[in-house]
Amino acid sequence: MNRQLLKVLTAQEFRVLSGIEGHLSDKEVLALFYFVYFPKEKGSIVEIGSFKGKSTIVLASGLKKAGRTEKVFAVDPHLRGSYEVFLENLRIHSVHDTVCPLRMTSEEAAKQWNEPIRPLFVDGSHLYEDVLLDIQLWEPWVIRNGLLIFHDTGVERFDGVRRAVEEAIVSCGRFRELLCLKNMRVFRKRW
């Protein structure tokens, strides 16, 4: 993964993406960028949980760098007062034209969703029941060979995320794990 990325993502671009305020490690930044930049399949990119936009910007930057026309649909009610900072960060990093903010809950957004999803990035609520609901609501829209990416899978205080992923994704056999980092897991949907 890293050799291919070195050909498309400059050290300066990586420093900029890594330096954005947020909760992604450098390896997680690289993984998100990679899994948006390289796949050939078509489909929207949906992110559940945006906060101040670090992951959103990484996803949108991967799309732009690849010359793709898909959008990142960033679902977050921004209950912590992060919406203005989120929008400003999108403008600062010149990805505002690639992102469609959906300022609502995951459940509200899912009720009006009707497009295929290529990668689904789940990083919203960390409660077990909420993660399960996100999976139930959004996974059916993920295309065959599409990706489900989960953040905060290794942090003990977010045991609900790990448990939901184990029960709903790992145990069903319809997904193949592609990457397991300290705090992020990536799965490909087989069918």
N, C-alpha and C positions, 0 to 999 in steps of 0.2 A: 504494500500500500504506500509506504513512504517514498520509494523510488519514483513511482508514477506521479505522486503529488509534487515532488521536487521539480518536475518538468513543467508544471502548470502554476504552482503557487510560489511566488517569490518569497524570500526571507522577509522582506519588508511587508508584504501583504500578510504574511503569517503573524508578524509582530503586531500589526494593526489589529487583526482579528483577535489575537490572544489578549491584547491590552484592553479590550472593551470590558467595562464593569459587568460582572455576571458570575455564574457558578459553574462554568465549564473549564476543565483542565485543558492543557495544551493538546494532549492526546485526543480528548473529546472534540475539540475544535477541528483537528485534522480528520477525525472520523466523520463528523457531520459534513464537512466540505467534500470529502471523498465520495460519500454515498449519495450526494446530490449531483456532483460533477460527472461521474463516470457512467452510471447506468444509461442504457439506450431506451428503455421503456418510457412511454409517455404517461403523464398523470400529474395531478396537482400535488403540491407539497403541503401537508397540514401539520401544524405545530399546536399542541395543546399546552398552553402555559408559555408566556413570552417574557414576563417581568419587564426588564428595561431593554430587552432586545438583542442581547449578545447572540443567542442561538439563532434568532431570526435573521440577523445580519450575516452570520456564517452561512446559513442555508441560502439566502438570497444572493450572497456573493458567489457561491458555488454555481448557482444557476446562471448568473450574469457572465461569469468567467467562461462557462461552457457554451455561451451563446444561445441558451435555451429561452423559450418564451413562456414557460409555465410560471405560475405565481406561487408565492408562499402565503398560505392562509394562516394567519397568526391568531389563534383563539385564546382570549384571556379577558376576563371581566375587569381586570386592573383595579381590584378592590383595595389595593395597598397604595393607591395614588401614584402609580407608575406610568400612567398613560401618556402624559405630556413628555416625560423623559424618553419613553419608548419612541414616540413620534420624532422627537428631536434627534435621537440616535440614528434612526432610519435616514433622516435627511443628511446628517453629518457624514454618514458612510455611503451616501448616494445609492441607496437601495429602496427608497420610498416608492419608486415606480414598479418595483418587483414584489411588493408586499401588500396584501389585502388584510388590514386589521379587522378582526371580528370581535368587537368589544362586547362579549357576552360569555355565558358559561358554556362549557363543552356540550352540555345537554341541549341548551338552546340552539347552538350552532348545528349540532347533529340533526335536529329536527328539520332544518331547511337545506341540508346537504344533499347533493345528487350527482356528484362527479367522482370518477375513479381517482384513487390516491396512489401515488408511486411510493413515496415514503411518508409514514406517519411517525411524528416525533412526539412522544408522550412525556411531558414534564410539568403537569398541572398540579392538582391536589395530590398529596402523598398518602392520603388515607386509603386503606385497603379497598373499601367499598367504592370509592370514587375512581380508583385506578381500574377496578373491574368494570365499572360502568363505562369508562372511556374505551376500554377494549371492546365491550359489547356493542357500543354505539358506532365506533369508527372502523373496527377491523373488517367488517363486511365490505367496506368500500375500497380496501387495499387490494390492488390488482394481484393476479398470480405473478409470482416472482418479485412482487413489491416488498418493501421493507417496513418493519415495525422497530422503532428505535425507542428505548426506554432509558430515562435518566434517573439517577438516584437509586439505582438497584443494589448498591453495595454499602450504603450508609445504614448503620444499625438503627439510627433513630427514625429511618424511613422504612421500617420492616414491612409496612403495608404494600409498598411498591414491589419489593422482592417477592413477597408472598403471592400477590396478584399475578405477577409475571410467571412464577413457577406453576401456579394452578391453571391459569387460563391459556398460557402460551407453550411453556415447556412440556407439560404433561399431555397435551392433545395430539402431538405428533404431526401436525400440519405445518410446522415451522422448523426451519433449520437455523441453528445459531451460527452466525457469521463472525461475530466479534464479542468478546467479553472483556471489558476493561474494569478497572477498580470500581467505577460508579456508573457504567453505561453498558447496555447489552443491545445487540443488533440481531434481528431475526429476518430471514427471507421466508415469505409465504409460499408454500409448495402448491397449495390448491385452495 
